[in-house]
Amino acid sequence: MRNPVNREIKIFPHVFIRYASGHHEALEQLCWAEMEGLYDNYNELVSELDLLKEVICEYLYEAIQIAVNIDEKKELLNLKRDIFNLRNISDRNWQKFLESLLPEKKLNFGRFMELKTDRTYLNGVWENAYQKKITFHRTLLQIISSRELLQKGIRLSSSILSEQLKSFISTPSTAFKTRELRQEFSLLRYITRMHFKTSPFSTFTCLGLGDVSTISSVVHIPVLSDDLVISKVRLNNEIFNYLKTLITLSPDINELLCIRLNPTIQVEGDNIRLLVNFHNLESFQTLKSSEILKTILDKEFNGKFLTLKCIYQ
């Protein structure tokens, strides 16, 4: 007779942990929190300016239609084109045109010129702020590019970019030309990968050894009412084969494992069809239905958790 089932079985004493070689907080300095406010102010101004432009152009269109003098028509048409394309209008032509307007019309035209001036001012504010910010960001990028971990990863990934790093770092951040901009684009792809991605094939991914612990102050795994824990783990083929051997040979282990049906399973009469993936090779298989399979399907479809022990009991 077997000993009572031990619910705490330690199969793998250690785990390999992939982690990014750079911390994402290092890139938080590249954020620009004020940009959204500048954009909202500019967008609000442009929306009102476009609305007034349509009103004024519509009024000028009507004025052109009723104008008798050809020279007057030409002046109105040129003014309409200048307003539509937001070109500069001479004060003399503008004042001359305003004199012929009714008071209620002058308000729209005056507001239009005011918004047009504000738009030019905001363009200058945006350009100055952008140039200062991009210069600061490029200086930070040069500092990050001089770090040893990044340079080692680039050396293994791109020998050409590795040779260009010294020149990129020494170039003043206010004097970037086409070559430095191309290098900047390539570096940003590597830096974001280094700080956020943990691909097993990346030269920027680090590998650490971790211990399996039953107590953690960081990760909390909720326990179900029937004391079963749902968890997932990715294993390579060699470790997976090792685990399958343990499950097959040790009832003390396999009795505790939950059974989950293949999500592609379909019942077709007396047959069961499913898609199988074995070592990354996929194929459709058909099984003859049996009493044990019917029992498993019935319990699974009713939302019950199954273990091997539940089935043979």
C-alpha positions as CSV (number, residue, x, y, z in Angstrom):
1,M,0.0,0.0,0.0
2,R,1.3,3.4,-0.9
3,N,2.1,6.1,1.6
4,P,-0.4,9.0,1.9
5,V,-0.1,11.5,-0.8
6,N,2.4,14.3,0.0
7,R,0.9,17.6,-1.4
8,E,4.3,19.4,-1.3
9,I,6.6,17.7,-3.9
10,K,9.7,19.6,-5.0
11,I,10.4,18.5,-8.6
12,F,12.6,21.4,-9.8
13,P,14.8,22.9,-7.0
14,H,15.9,25.9,-9.1
15,V,14.6,28.0,-12.0
16,F,16.3,30.0,-14.6
17,I,15.1,33.6,-14.8
18,R,15.4,35.8,-17.9
19,Y,15.6,39.5,-17.1
20,A,16.4,42.7,-19.0
21,S,19.9,44.0,-18.7
22,G,18.6,47.6,-18.2
23,H,16.0,48.9,-15.9
24,H,13.0,50.7,-17.5
25,E,13.3,53.6,-15.0
26,A,16.5,54.7,-16.8
27,L,14.3,55.7,-19.8
28,E,11.7,57.6,-17.8
29,Q,13.9,60.7,-18.3
30,L,13.1,60.5,-22.0
31,C,9.4,61.3,-21.3
32,W,8.0,64.7,-22.1
33,A,5.0,65.4,-19.8
34,E,4.5,69.0,-21.0
35,M,4.1,67.9,-24.6
36,E,0.4,66.9,-24.2
37,G,-0.5,70.3,-22.7
38,L,1.3,72.2,-25.6
39,Y,-0.5,70.0,-28.1
40,D,-3.9,70.5,-26.5
41,N,-3.5,74.3,-26.5
42,Y,-2.4,74.4,-30.1
43,N,-5.1,72.0,-31.3
44,E,-7.8,74.1,-29.6
45,L,-6.5,77.3,-31.2
46,V,-6.2,75.7,-34.7
47,S,-9.8,74.3,-34.4
48,E,-11.2,77.8,-33.7
49,L,-9.0,79.3,-36.4
50,D,-10.2,76.7,-39.0
51,L,-13.8,77.4,-38.1
52,L,-13.4,81.2,-38.5
53,K,-11.5,80.7,-41.8
54,E,-14.4,78.8,-43.2
55,V,-16.9,81.6,-42.1
56,I,-14.7,84.3,-43.6
57,C,-14.0,82.5,-46.9
58,E,-17.8,81.9,-47.3
59,Y,-18.4,85.6,-46.7
60,L,-15.7,86.6,-49.2
61,Y,-17.2,84.2,-51.7
62,E,-20.5,86.0,-51.5
63,A,-18.8,89.4,-51.7
64,I,-16.9,88.3,-54.8
65,Q,-20.2,87.3,-56.5
66,I,-21.8,90.7,-56.0
67,A,-18.8,92.9,-56.7
68,V,-19.2,95.0,-59.8
69,N,-15.7,96.3,-60.3
70,I,-13.2,93.8,-61.7
71,D,-10.3,95.2,-59.6
72,E,-12.4,94.9,-56.5
73,K,-13.1,91.3,-57.4
74,K,-9.4,90.5,-57.9
75,E,-8.6,92.1,-54.5
76,L,-11.3,90.0,-52.8
77,L,-10.2,86.9,-54.5
78,N,-6.6,87.4,-53.6
79,L,-7.6,88.1,-50.0
80,K,-9.7,84.9,-49.9
81,R,-6.7,82.9,-51.1
82,D,-4.4,84.4,-48.6
83,I,-6.9,83.7,-45.8
84,F,-7.5,80.2,-46.9
85,N,-3.8,79.4,-47.1
86,L,-3.1,81.4,-43.8
87,R,-0.6,83.6,-45.6
88,N,0.4,87.0,-44.3
89,I,-1.8,89.9,-45.2
90,S,-0.5,93.5,-45.4
91,D,-1.9,95.9,-42.9
92,R,-3.0,98.3,-45.6
93,N,-5.1,95.7,-47.5
94,W,-6.5,94.4,-44.3
95,Q,-7.5,97.8,-42.9
96,K,-9.0,98.8,-46.3
97,F,-11.1,95.6,-46.3
98,L,-12.2,96.1,-42.7
99,E,-13.5,99.6,-43.5
100,S,-16.1,98.1,-45.8
101,L,-17.4,95.6,-43.3
102,L,-20.4,95.8,-41.0
103,P,-19.6,95.9,-37.2
104,E,-20.7,92.3,-36.6
105,K,-18.5,91.0,-39.4
106,K,-15.5,92.9,-38.1
107,L,-15.5,90.8,-34.9
108,N,-14.9,87.6,-36.8
109,F,-12.1,89.1,-38.9
110,G,-10.5,90.6,-35.9
111,R,-10.6,87.3,-33.9
112,F,-9.2,85.5,-37.0
113,M,-6.1,87.8,-37.1
114,E,-5.6,87.5,-33.4
115,L,-5.7,83.7,-33.6
116,K,-3.4,83.7,-36.6
117,T,-0.8,85.7,-34.5
118,D,-1.2,83.4,-31.6
119,R,-0.7,80.4,-33.9
120,T,2.6,81.9,-35.1
121,Y,3.7,82.5,-31.4
122,L,2.8,78.9,-30.3
123,N,4.7,77.5,-33.3
124,G,7.8,79.4,-32.0
125,V,7.2,78.2,-28.4
126,W,6.8,74.6,-29.6
127,E,9.9,74.7,-31.8
128,N,12.1,76.2,-29.0
129,A,10.7,73.7,-26.4
130,Y,11.2,70.8,-28.8
131,Q,14.8,71.8,-29.7
132,K,15.7,72.0,-26.0
133,K,14.1,68.7,-25.2
134,I,15.5,66.8,-28.1
135,T,19.0,68.1,-27.2
136,F,18.6,67.0,-23.6
137,H,17.3,63.6,-24.7
138,R,20.2,63.1,-27.1
139,T,22.6,63.9,-24.4
140,L,21.0,61.2,-22.2
141,L,21.1,58.8,-25.2
142,Q,24.8,59.3,-25.5
143,I,25.3,58.6,-21.8
144,I,23.2,55.4,-22.1
145,S,25.2,54.4,-25.2
146,S,28.5,54.6,-23.3
147,R,27.4,51.9,-20.8
148,E,29.3,48.6,-21.0
149,L,26.3,46.2,-21.1
150,L,24.8,48.0,-24.1
151,Q,28.1,48.1,-25.9
152,K,28.8,44.4,-25.3
153,G,25.4,43.5,-26.7
154,I,25.8,45.7,-29.8
155,R,29.2,44.2,-30.4
156,L,27.7,40.8,-30.6
157,S,24.7,41.9,-32.7
158,S,26.0,44.6,-35.1
159,S,29.8,45.1,-35.6
160,I,29.1,48.1,-37.9
161,L,27.1,50.0,-35.2
162,S,29.6,49.0,-32.6
163,E,32.4,50.7,-34.6
164,Q,30.3,53.9,-35.0
165,L,29.5,54.2,-31.3
166,K,32.6,56.2,-30.4
167,S,31.9,58.8,-33.0
168,F,28.2,59.0,-32.0
169,I,29.0,59.5,-28.3
170,S,31.6,62.2,-29.0
171,T,29.4,64.3,-31.4
172,P,27.8,67.3,-29.7
173,S,24.1,66.7,-29.3
174,T,23.3,70.0,-31.0
175,A,25.2,69.1,-34.1
176,F,23.5,65.8,-35.2
177,K,23.5,65.3,-39.0
178,T,22.1,62.6,-41.2
179,R,24.6,60.0,-40.1
180,E,24.1,60.6,-36.4
181,L,20.3,60.5,-36.9
182,R,20.5,57.0,-38.5
183,Q,22.7,55.8,-35.7
184,E,20.3,57.3,-33.1
185,F,17.4,55.4,-34.7
186,S,19.4,52.1,-34.6
187,L,20.5,52.7,-31.0
188,L,16.9,53.4,-29.8
189,R,15.8,50.0,-31.1
190,Y,18.6,48.3,-29.2
191,I,18.1,50.4,-26.0
192,T,14.4,49.8,-25.8
193,R,15.0,46.1,-26.4
194,M,17.6,46.1,-23.7
195,H,15.3,47.8,-21.1
196,F,12.0,46.1,-21.8
197,K,12.4,42.8,-23.7
198,T,13.6,39.4,-22.4
199,S,13.8,37.4,-25.6
200,P,15.9,34.2,-25.1
201,F,17.7,34.9,-28.4
202,S,18.6,38.5,-27.5
203,T,22.2,39.4,-26.7
204,F,20.8,41.9,-24.2
205,T,18.9,39.4,-22.1
206,C,20.5,38.3,-18.8
207,L,20.0,34.9,-17.2
208,G,19.8,34.4,-13.5
209,L,19.3,31.5,-11.1
210,G,16.3,31.6,-8.8
211,D,15.1,29.4,-5.9
212,V,11.6,28.0,-5.7
213,S,10.0,29.3,-2.5
214,T,6.7,28.7,-0.9
215,I,6.5,32.1,0.7
216,S,6.6,35.3,-1.4
217,S,5.7,38.9,-0.4
218,V,5.6,39.9,-4.1
219,V,3.5,37.3,-5.9
220,H,0.2,36.1,-4.4
221,I,-1.3,32.9,-5.9
222,P,-5.0,32.6,-4.9
223,V,-6.1,29.2,-3.6
224,L,-9.3,27.8,-5.0
225,S,-12.1,26.4,-2.7
226,D,-11.1,22.8,-3.4
227,D,-7.4,23.6,-2.6
228,L,-6.2,23.4,-6.2
229,V,-3.8,26.0,-7.6
230,I,-3.9,27.0,-11.3
231,S,-0.4,27.8,-12.5
232,K,1.5,27.8,-15.8
233,V,5.1,27.2,-16.7
234,R,7.1,27.1,-19.9
235,L,9.5,24.2,-20.3
236,N,12.0,23.4,-23.0
237,N,11.7,19.9,-24.6
238,E,14.4,18.3,-22.5
239,I,12.9,19.4,-19.2
240,F,9.4,18.6,-20.4
241,N,10.5,15.0,-21.2
242,Y,12.0,14.7,-17.8
243,L,8.8,16.0,-16.2
244,K,6.7,13.5,-18.2
245,T,8.9,10.7,-17.0
246,L,8.4,11.7,-13.4
247,I,4.6,12.0,-13.9
248,T,4.4,8.6,-15.6
249,L,6.5,6.8,-12.9
250,S,5.4,8.5,-9.8
251,P,1.7,8.2,-8.9
252,D,2.3,10.5,-5.9
253,I,2.9,13.3,-8.4
254,N,0.4,12.5,-11.1
255,E,-2.5,12.1,-8.7
256,L,-2.2,15.8,-7.9
257,L,-2.1,17.2,-11.4
258,C,-5.1,18.8,-13.0
259,I,-6.3,17.5,-16.3
260,R,-7.3,20.1,-18.9
261,L,-8.8,19.1,-22.2
262,N,-7.3,20.2,-25.5
263,P,-9.3,23.3,-26.5
264,T,-9.6,22.1,-30.1
265,I,-11.4,18.9,-29.2
266,Q,-14.6,18.1,-31.1
267,V,-17.0,15.2,-30.6
268,E,-18.3,13.8,-33.9
269,G,-20.5,10.8,-33.3
270,D,-18.4,8.0,-31.9
271,N,-15.2,9.8,-32.7
272,I,-13.2,12.6,-31.0
273,R,-11.1,14.9,-33.2
274,L,-8.4,17.3,-31.9
275,L,-5.4,19.2,-33.0
276,V,-2.1,18.0,-31.5
277,N,1.2,19.9,-31.2
278,F,4.2,17.7,-30.5
279,H,7.6,19.3,-30.6
280,N,6.1,22.1,-32.7
281,L,4.7,19.7,-35.3
282,E,0.9,20.0,-35.6
283,S,-1.5,17.4,-36.8
284,F,-5.2,16.4,-36.6
285,Q,-5.9,13.2,-34.8
286,T,-9.1,11.1,-34.4
287,L,-9.8,8.9,-31.4
288,K,-12.5,6.3,-30.8
289,S,-14.7,7.4,-28.0
290,S,-14.6,5.3,-24.8
291,E,-16.3,5.3,-21.4
292,I,-13.3,7.0,-19.7
293,L,-13.2,9.7,-22.4
294,K,-16.9,10.3,-22.1
295,T,-16.5,10.7,-18.3
296,I,-13.7,13.2,-18.7
297,L,-15.6,15.2,-21.3
298,D,-18.7,15.2,-19.2
299,K,-16.9,16.6,-16.1
300,E,-14.9,19.0,-18.1
301,F,-17.9,20.5,-19.9
302,N,-19.6,21.0,-16.6
303,G,-16.7,23.1,-15.3
304,K,-15.3,20.6,-12.8
305,F,-11.5,20.3,-12.0
306,L,-10.2,16.9,-12.8
307,T,-7.1,15.0,-11.5
308,L,-6.1,11.5,-12.3
309,K,-7.1,10.4,-8.8
310,C,-10.6,11.8,-9.4
311,I,-11.0,9.8,-12.6
312,Y,-10.0,6.3,-11.4
313,Q,-11.8,6.8,-8.1
